[in-house]
Amino acid sequence: MFDPKIIATEEHRPEAQALAAQLAPRVRKASAGQPAIETVAEYSERWLADRDGRVASVRDDRSRMTHHVLPLLGPLDVATFTRDDVERLRDALDVKISNGDLSWKTVGSVWTLVTSMCADMVTAKKRAMRTREDNPCRDVKPPERGVRKAKQYLYPSEFLKFVSCPAVPIKLRRAAAISVYTFVRDGELRALRWDGGDVDIAHGTLSITRSLKRTGAIKSTKSGETRRFAIEAALMPLLQSMHDKADGRGPVVDFRDRHMSRDLRLWLKRAGIMRPELHQGTETRKPLTWYDLRATGITWLAVRGDDPLKIKQRAGHSTFSTTELYIREGEAVREGFGEVFPPLPAELLPIAPNRPGAIAESRNSQNHASLGGGAGNRTRVRKRLARASTYVVGTLNRFRSRLPTGSP
């Protein structure tokens, strides 16, 4: 099988290891008396394992592979399955779109997964992942695309009405204001820390370098790129006051909500913002989601007429075509849109001298400072009281949310 005249040297080691990795599944099967082939299911398992830690979507990719790809391609020999097999998968995905089982965007994600895996079978950076000479997905037309649903955004008047409404929890209002004025993704927002070098209060800049997974683990941004840009002037008073109250430590935004989009629409209704497009989805239009607060800020940049390349950099878009969608929308609605990035209401600040209760809050702060006899004790007392206050407010809000509409 091997030519004894060929003398192996150290420089041949990578190729030998790659060949061994390719043959290992077949050797194991042959030793167990099974057909010596590696199936697509087996290949996909080690392909996804190789991407784990490098690709943020691996968890979702495993689910897509299991439910939509492997039922058709899984049993086939990874080295010999053909373009016809891939076309059968494509046709099955089209049927799922037609039957309403999957949205065309979900099918698009499945198709991207399949084409990426097939490409790595030929040209993967790691030789061990190469299993064939041809790409079975080459020149295969993708599944059908549906209608791109229109996204929603808030007008400045609606935004101010929302963040000024005392019925809406203050943490939610502050988080919404920061989301709109910084146009960051939700995971990027939750990863921001006062003591992490993310918010430079002295120079008025924001650095987006990481994101927070749903599991709480830190990951890179969606595009894999970092960005730094100037903070909107109208947001600086809120960030300054929040920074001072937090003593420059901890997360910028700290609230937990498993149903953020649904609850956002609920609180919009409580604030009297009833525009139908925000609450009712159709075949061509999505209701407002938490992600659309980011879209609101980017749309405002376009309405203001900011330089397109600056919008792309601030938003962290990978391609200009995405930025272009916001620019076209901004140009179309500019007239009568309202003042974008308006000054925020004083009620959002942790200490607002002119809002009801501020004097009592100030007196309470002085009383708290007199407890304990030392700076460390005073700090601990303030934190305990703040946690207790947050718990009480949260409990009251949850109770109110369960009351029938129109209840006192």
FIDREN-880238 format. One line per 2 residues: number of its first residue (from 1); for each residue x, y, z of C-alpha. Coordinates in steps of 0.5 Angstrom, whole numbers, plus 2048, in hexadecimal, padded with zeros to 3 digits. Layout:
NUM) X Y Z | ...;
***
This chain:
1) 800 800 800 | 806 805 802;
3) 80C 805 7FE | 812 803 802;
5) 817 807 7FE | 813 80E 800;
7) 817 810 806 | 812 814 80B;
9) 815 81B 80E | 812 81F 813;
11) 810 824 80E | 80B 81E 80C;
13) 808 81E 813 | 802 823 812;
15) 800 81F 80B | 800 819 80F;
17) 7FC 81B 815 | 7F7 81E 810;
19) 7F7 817 80C | 7F6 813 813;
21) 7F0 818 815 | 7ED 817 80F;
23) 7EE 80F 80F | 7EC 80E 816;
25) 7E4 80E 816 | 7E5 808 810;
27) 7EA 804 814 | 7E6 804 81A;
29) 7E0 802 816 | 7E4 7FD 813;
31) 7E7 7FA 819 | 7E0 7F9 81C;
33) 7DE 7F6 815 | 7DA 7FB 813;
35) 7DA 7FF 80C | 7E0 803 80C;
37) 7DD 80A 80A | 7DC 810 80E;
39) 7D5 813 80D | 7D3 81A 80C;
41) 7D0 819 813 | 7D7 817 816;
43) 7DB 81D 812 | 7D6 822 815;
45) 7D7 820 81C | 7DE 821 81B;
47) 7DD 827 817 | 7D9 82B 81C;
49) 7DE 829 822 | 7E3 82C 81E;
51) 7DF 832 81D | 7DD 832 825;
53) 7E1 838 828 | 7E2 83C 821;
55) 7DB 83D 81F | 7D6 840 823;
57) 7D0 83C 820 | 7D2 835 821;
59) 7CD 834 826 | 7C7 836 821;
61) 7CB 832 81B | 7CB 82C 81F;
63) 7C3 82C 81F | 7C3 82E 818;
65) 7C7 829 816 | 7C3 823 81A;
67) 7BC 825 818 | 7BD 828 811;
69) 7C3 825 80E | 7C5 81E 810;
71) 7BE 81B 80F | 7C0 81B 808;
73) 7C8 81B 807 | 7CA 818 80E;
75) 7CA 811 80C | 7CE 812 805;
77) 7D5 811 804 | 7D9 818 805;
79) 7DE 817 800 | 7D9 815 7FA;
81) 7D2 818 7FB | 7D0 81C 7F5;
83) 7CD 823 7F3 | 7C7 81F 7F2;
85) 7C6 81D 7F9 | 7C8 825 7FB;
87) 7C2 827 7F6 | 7BD 822 7F9;
89) 7BF 826 800 | 7BE 82C 7FD;
91) 7B7 82A 7FA | 7B5 827 801;
93) 7B7 82E 804 | 7B2 832 7FF;
95) 7AD 82D 801 | 7AD 82F 808;
97) 7AD 837 806 | 7A7 835 802;
99) 7A3 832 807 | 7A5 837 80C;
101) 7A9 832 810 | 7AF 837 810;
103) 7B0 83E 80E | 7B5 83F 808;
105) 7BA 843 80D | 7BB 83C 811;
107) 7BB 838 80B | 7C1 83D 808;
109) 7C5 83C 80F | 7C4 834 80D;
111) 7C6 835 806 | 7CC 839 808;
113) 7CE 834 80D | 7CE 82E 808;
115) 7D2 832 803 | 7D7 834 808;
117) 7D8 82D 80A | 7D9 82B 803;
119) 7DE 830 801 | 7E2 82E 807;
121) 7E2 826 805 | 7E6 829 7FF;
123) 7EA 82F 801 | 7EA 82F 809;
125) 7F0 832 80C | 7F1 82C 810;
127) 7F3 826 80C | 7EF 821 810;
129) 7E9 825 80E | 7EA 823 807;
131) 7E6 81D 804 | 7E5 81E 7FD;
133) 7E8 822 7F7 | 7E1 825 7F4;
135) 7DC 829 7F8 | 7D5 826 7F7;
137) 7D1 82D 7F8 | 7D5 830 7F2;
139) 7D0 834 7EE | 7CA 831 7F1;
141) 7C5 836 7F2 | 7C3 838 7F9;
143) 7BC 838 7FC | 7B6 83D 7FA;
145) 7B7 843 7FE | 7B0 846 801;
147) 7AE 84E 802 | 7B3 851 807;
149) 7AE 854 80C | 7AF 85B 80E;
151) 7B2 85D 814 | 7AF 862 819;
153) 7B2 868 81D | 7B0 86D 822;
155) 7AF 875 820 | 7B2 87A 824;
157) 7AB 87C 827 | 7AA 874 829;
159) 7B0 873 82C | 7B0 879 830;
161) 7A9 877 833 | 7AB 870 834;
163) 7B2 873 838 | 7AE 878 83C;
165) 7A8 873 83E | 7A9 872 846;
167) 7A5 86C 845 | 7AA 868 841;
169) 7B0 866 846 | 7B6 86A 846;
171) 7BB 865 844 | 7B7 863 83E;
173) 7B7 86B 83C | 7BE 86C 83D;
175) 7C0 865 839 | 7BB 867 833;
177) 7BE 86E 833 | 7C5 86B 833;
179) 7C4 866 82E | 7C1 86C 829;
181) 7C6 871 82A | 7CC 86C 829;
183) 7C9 867 824 | 7CC 861 827;
185) 7CA 85A 827 | 7C6 857 82D;
187) 7CC 853 82F | 7D1 858 82E;
189) 7CD 85D 832 | 7CD 857 838;
191) 7D5 857 837 | 7D6 85E 839;
193) 7D9 85F 83F | 7DB 866 843;
195) 7E2 863 845 | 7E3 85F 83F;
197) 7E6 865 83A | 7DF 865 836;
199) 7DD 86C 838 | 7E2 871 838;
201) 7DE 877 83C | 7E4 87C 83C;
203) 7E4 87C 834 | 7DD 87A 832;
205) 7DF 873 82E | 7DC 86C 82E;
207) 7E0 866 82D | 7DC 860 82A;
209) 7E1 85A 82B | 7DD 854 82D;
211) 7D6 851 82E | 7D2 84D 833;
213) 7CF 846 832 | 7C9 844 834;
215) 7CC 83F 839 | 7D0 845 83C;
217) 7D7 844 839 | 7DB 849 835;
219) 7DC 849 82D | 7DE 84D 828;
221) 7D9 852 824 | 7D4 84F 81F;
223) 7D9 852 819 | 7DF 850 81D;
225) 7E2 857 81D | 7E3 85C 822;
227) 7E0 863 821 | 7E1 86A 825;
229) 7DD 870 824 | 7DB 877 827;
231) 7D5 876 82C | 7CF 87B 82A;
233) 7CF 881 82E | 7C8 880 831;
235) 7CA 87A 834 | 7D0 87C 838;
237) 7CC 87F 83E | 7C8 878 83F;
239) 7CF 874 83E | 7D3 879 843;
241) 7CD 879 848 | 7CD 871 848;
243) 7D4 870 848 | 7D5 875 84E;
245) 7CF 871 852 | 7D3 86A 850;
247) 7D9 86D 853 | 7DC 86B 84C;
249) 7DB 864 84D | 7D7 85E 84A;
251) 7D3 85D 844 | 7D0 863 841;
253) 7C9 860 840 | 7C7 85B 845;
255) 7C0 858 844 | 7BD 851 842;
257) 7B7 850 83E | 7B6 849 83A;
259) 7B1 84C 835 | 7B4 853 834;
261) 7B0 854 82D | 7A9 852 830;
263) 7AA 856 836 | 7AD 85C 833;
265) 7A6 85D 82E | 7A2 85C 835;
267) 7A6 862 838 | 7A5 866 832;
269) 79D 865 832 | 79E 867 83A;
271) 7A1 86D 837 | 79B 86E 832;
273) 79F 86D 82C | 79A 869 828;
275) 79D 86A 821 | 79A 863 81E;
277) 7A1 862 81A | 7A4 861 820;
279) 7A0 85C 823 | 79D 858 81E;
281) 7A1 854 819 | 79F 852 812;
283) 7A2 84D 80C | 7A6 853 80A;
285) 7A7 857 810 | 7AA 855 817;
287) 7A7 858 81E | 7AD 85C 822;
289) 7B2 858 825 | 7B7 85A 82A;
291) 7BC 859 824 | 7B8 85F 821;
293) 7BB 864 826 | 7C1 863 823;
295) 7BE 864 81C | 7BB 86A 81F;
297) 7C2 86D 820 | 7C5 86B 81A;
299) 7BE 86E 816 | 7BF 875 81A;
301) 7C6 875 817 | 7C4 875 810;
303) 7BE 87A 811 | 7C3 87F 814;
305) 7C8 87E 80E | 7CE 87B 811;
307) 7D3 878 80C | 7D1 871 80A;
309) 7D8 86E 80B | 7D8 871 812;
311) 7D1 86E 813 | 7D4 867 811;
313) 7DA 868 816 | 7D6 86A 81C;
315) 7D0 865 81B | 7D6 85F 81A;
317) 7D3 85D 813 | 7D7 858 80F;
319) 7D4 85A 808 | 7D2 861 806;
321) 7CC 85E 803 | 7C9 85D 80A;
323) 7CB 864 80B | 7C7 866 805;
325) 7C1 864 807 | 7C1 869 80D;
327) 7C3 86E 808 | 7BD 86D 803;
329) 7B8 86D 809 | 7BB 873 80C;
331) 7BB 877 806 | 7B4 875 804;
333) 7B1 877 80B | 7B5 87D 80D;
335) 7B0 883 80C | 7AC 884 812;
337) 7B0 87E 816 | 7B1 882 81C;
339) 7B8 884 820 | 7BC 87E 820;
341) 7C0 87C 826 | 7BD 882 82A;
343) 7BF 884 832 | 7BD 87E 836;
345) 7B8 880 83C | 7BB 881 843;
347) 7B6 87C 846 | 7BB 877 843;
349) 7C1 879 847 | 7C2 876 84E;
351) 7C2 87C 851 | 7BE 882 84E;
353) 7BD 888 852 | 7B6 88A 84F;
355) 7B2 883 84F | 7AD 881 854;
357) 7B0 87E 85A | 7B7 880 859;
359) 7B8 884 85F | 7B5 87E 863;
361) 7BA 87A 860 | 7C0 87F 861;
363) 7BE 87F 869 | 7BE 878 869;
365) 7C5 877 866 | 7C7 87C 86B;
367) 7C4 878 871 | 7C7 871 86E;
369) 7CE 875 86E | 7CD 876 875;
371) 7CC 86E 877 | 7D2 86A 878;
373) 7D7 86F 87A | 7DC 86D 874;
375) 7DC 86E 86D | 7DC 867 86C;
377) 7D6 865 870 | 7D2 86B 86D;
379) 7D4 868 866 | 7D1 861 868;
381) 7CB 865 86B | 7CA 868 864;
383) 7CA 862 860 | 7C6 85E 865;
385) 7C1 864 864 | 7C1 864 85D;
387) 7C0 85D 85C | 7BA 85D 861;
389) 7B7 863 85D | 7B8 85F 856;
391) 7B5 859 859 | 7AF 85D 85B;
393) 7AE 861 855 | 7AF 85A 851;
395) 7AA 857 855 | 7A5 85D 854;
397) 7A6 85D 84D | 7A5 855 84C;
399) 79E 856 850 | 79C 85C 84C;
401) 79D 858 845 | 798 853 848;
403) 793 857 849 | 78D 858 844;
405) 78D 85E 83F | 78A 864 843;
407) 78B 861 84A | 78D 867 84F;
***
